[in-house]
């Protein structure tokens, strides 16, 4: 177990190193002058000079890389062109909003998707098979802005049930504020849940079908455990392993979905910030957003790996054994 | 013989056939449409933001340009993007997957870790960064999408290769002294083609969705028409709630393309692997 965790943490660290190295290389090896990505016309010569000192743009690539790593270790992500502020200071409050959205959507997706997957596995048949595979295709084909617009149109404009956008009504405090945030979250969360639900259902269903064929399930049945006990008590735990693994792999896609969703709902997270940064050609802000999102995704993937380890007795029992 | 039987059983898969017909429609529109339809550019004397009518089938945008023409030209862009992306992704993913599956030792493990790392990193923010720095261009976007689409393909090719490499016919080929490259690219790849093909259709579908997303965020090429670009223009101009056709038409075009390719993939997949009992 300990060895498994160490390996996973190392893998996460390596992934993050790969992500930031790719960013570093992309920005500097792109055709054209690499300084355009850091120095805007509106900066004073003094600004440029201090930026040069920070990034070492006049030094060798290796020295720049070492400086880049050192700056990252100090949470120094450069300066936004447009806001003239440190990128880290701009990103920090927005990250919370994005993680709140993704976290809630993920939770609800699993809450609905897993029971639905179990249900469809227990009641299989041609009709249900067709429905599930059709829904999966539709799920992965949805263009998020369209879905988001459709939801706004129906629930906000026609029915007047939910706010059109934003995250909170300004000027209210306390529990009212939390309620207001929840109301604003309904539609963006719904968008992300609809897009990701199909995949969770699919994976839970197919691994449940596999597990239900195992010998130990037959043994449990033979011992007289009833159908419900077999499904929820014996089979689900093992069937969850592929589902949790795929959840880890879905996180990157969820981030992409959140970026698009946030822009439609003006949700004040990193997605809306990225949208603005694109319009304003604010490259340092875009780079910072990627690094922070990559870090969050890698961290959450690590968590799913730990959940898999907890679910999978083969990992838990193999203490000290090589993976 | 086998080819024929595949075609026969595929033709019985309703959803797969719907997808195939959809793709034929998109290809016809994208390849031949622009020959008959004028490239929309500049201003037009037509009424701006006209609703769909007999004269303007899908209405006009805020510059008075015919939306129908934009959608037709957008089909060509989408085809170009998805074909380029799939070519780039195969160029990287297929050789890597073959090598990872065929050489099980250290090289295989190394490529496995590279695949896993590439699958973990969230690619959309990275693609946004690259497209923003390199400037708007359809070709750049297509290549960037391709460069980030290979990991799933590599993994699928790797898994099939791993299974095939242990089969007697490959052992026989090795003993016969057939060069390793021929074994990998001919004897293994041909038999691994099925599952890879399914992923290629998914890559093509996803490429169009990603391009639409990038254009929607304002990273599209202003010199060519793309479905996501039409949405971005409408959204930025604030027309998204009163000129519904500017949102609905390009979105439906995107969904039509994506659903068609995904249905084809579903059809191929279920024809190759008939449902377990």
Interface residues (C-beta under 8 A of the other chain):
Chain A: X11 X14 X15 X18 X19 X22 X23 X26 X27 X30 X31 X36 X37 X129 X130 X133 X134 X136 X137 X138 X140 X141 X142 X143 X144 X145 X146 X149 X153 X157 X209 X248 X249 X251 X252 X255 X256 X259 X260 X263 X274 X275 X277 X278 X279 X281 X283 X286 X287 X289 X290 X293 X294 X297 X298 X301
Chain B: X15 X113 X116 X117 X119 X120 X121 X122 X123 X124 X125 X126 X128 X129 X130 X132 X133 X134 X202 X205 X206 X209 X212 X213 X216 X217 X218 X219 X231 X235 X240 X241 X247 X251 X254 X255 X258 X259 X262 X263 X266 X270 X275 X276
